[in-house]
C-alpha cells in the first residue's frame, strides 16, 4: 500500500516514498523472485491458482506525482499497479488531511495516462469519505457514482474499490458489491477479510530492505489470510450481514 512518491520532507501521515526508495524496494521484491502486479491481475491469477510469486502493488489517493515519479520506475522494472483515484476531486488536492501538506491529485488526463501505460485504475470513492459513517445517499455516490464517472473517463468500468482510511464494515462492503465492483482493498479488516476486504501492508520511506523482509514475515501473523474458498468471480454468495 503506497500513496505519494515524492521527495518532500513534510510527511505527518507517513504517506511519502522518495523515488530512490521506491526503486530500492522494487529491486528488493524482484530480487526475491517476485513479480509486482495490480490487484486485478493478482486476483485473476489467484482464481486460476497461479498467484504464487505475485505481489499486488497499490497507490492510494491518486496523487499527481504517480505519473511523474512512480510510473517511470514501475515501467523500468516491468511492474504494474492499481491506482485508486477520486473522480470527485480531479486536479484537486488532499484537503481531507488536516495536517497537510497539500499535494495535487491526478487530473482526468493523468488518470488516462496511467491507464494507457498499463496501470489498473480503481475507485477510492468520490471525495475520500469514510464509508462507515456516510448516510445512504452519500454511500451510493461514493461507490456507484464514482464508478460511473471513472467508466466515462477511462472507457472501462473499474473492478476494484479501495476504502478511504481503510475504514470498512458490512454495510460498506455490501454497497461496494452492489455498485458492481469485483473486489476491494482495506488495510486490516479482521473477520471481514475476503475479496471485498483485502488486507494490505503499509509501505513508507522508512522501509529499507530489512524492514521489508520483517513486514513480509509479520504480515501473516498480523492479518487474516484470504479464505481459499472465496473468489471475486464466485456467484451466489450471501451479502455480508444477511441471514443464511
Secondary structure, DSSP 8 states (H G I E B T S, - for coil): -B-EES--S--TT--EE-HHHHHHHHHHHHHTT-EEE-HHHHHHHHHTT--TTEEE-EE-TTBTHIIIIIHHHHHHTT---EEEE-GGGTT-B-TT-TT----BB--HHHHHHHHHTT-EEEE--SS---TTT--HHHHHIIIIIHHHHHHHHHSS---EEE-GGG---HHHHHHHHHTT-SEEE-S--GGG-BTTBB------TT--HHHHHHHHHHHHHHS----TT--TT--S---TT---
